[in-house]
Amino acid sequence: MTNGKTEGINNKIKTMKRQAYGFRDMNILN
């Protein structure tokens, strides 16, 4: 139970970081 919840939270954080880096890269390219 706890492991599944922590994994879900970690995945959300990873996706958020990926999106943040993606937006940064887009701004740099533009």
C-alpha distances in whole Angstrom, upper triangle without the diagonal:
4,6,5,6,9,10,11,13,14,16,17,19,20,21,23,25,26,27,29,31,32,33,35,36,38,40,41,42,44
4,5,5,6,9,10,11,12,14,15,17,18,20,21,23,24,26,27,29,30,32,33,34,36,38,39,40,42
4,5,5,6,9,10,10,12,14,15,16,18,20,21,22,24,26,27,28,30,31,32,34,36,37,38,40
4,6,5,6,9,10,11,12,14,15,17,18,20,21,23,24,26,27,29,30,31,33,35,36,37,39
4,5,5,6,9,10,11,13,14,15,17,19,20,21,23,24,26,27,29,30,32,33,35,36,38
4,5,5,6,9,10,11,12,14,15,16,18,20,21,22,24,26,27,28,30,32,33,34,36
4,5,5,6,9,10,10,12,14,15,16,18,20,21,22,24,26,27,28,30,31,32,34
4,5,5,6,9,10,11,12,14,15,17,18,20,21,23,24,26,27,29,30,31,33
4,5,5,6,9,10,11,12,14,15,16,18,20,21,23,24,26,27,29,30,32
4,5,5,6,9,10,10,12,14,15,16,18,20,21,22,24,26,27,28,30
4,5,5,6,9,10,10,12,14,15,16,18,20,21,22,24,26,27,28
4,5,5,6,9,10,11,12,14,15,17,18,20,21,23,24,26,27
4,5,5,6,9,10,10,12,14,15,16,18,20,21,23,24,26
4,5,5,6,9,10,11,12,14,15,16,18,20,21,22,24
4,5,5,6,9,10,10,12,14,15,16,18,20,21,22
4,5,5,6,9,10,11,12,14,15,17,18,20,21
4,5,5,6,8,10,10,12,14,15,16,18,20
4,5,5,6,9,10,10,12,14,15,16,18
4,5,5,6,9,10,10,12,14,15,16
4,5,5,6,9,10,11,12,14,15
4,5,5,6,9,10,10,12,14
4,5,5,6,9,10,11,12
4,5,5,6,9,10,11
4,5,5,6,9,10
4,5,5,6,9
4,5,5,6
4,6,5
4,5
4
